């Protein structure tokens, strides 16, 4: 194991993202069937569902009832064609909060996004970096 000085250390890779959900079966169906993510497995005892997103694992976690009020980080899913992804998910019943829109103009690309929510009200987003 190599050592890294604190001056050069930086987080640079996501291994797993946990998203709290209230109903694991409903959440698995949404992420697998509506969003089209590759389902890996459901953990025993029930309450956890795992997906593979090109090497990053997404874990859906049904919290205890005492954790009913929960917060989630926004997960941004990078797509090559934002309009096509928006249209596909819309036809699958996803209700977007915003249509695809320009968020920022960079020197070499434009950043476009569209926001939506999962069945547990967690904010999700599609993002696309469009070259100039």
Secondary structure, DSSP 8 states (H G I E B T S, - for coil): -----TTT-------EEEEEES-HHHHHHIIIIIS--EEEEEETTTTEEEEEETTEEEEEEE--GGG-S-----EEEE-S-HHHHHHHHHHTT--BSS-SEEEEE-SSEEEEEEEEE-TT--EEEEEEEEE-
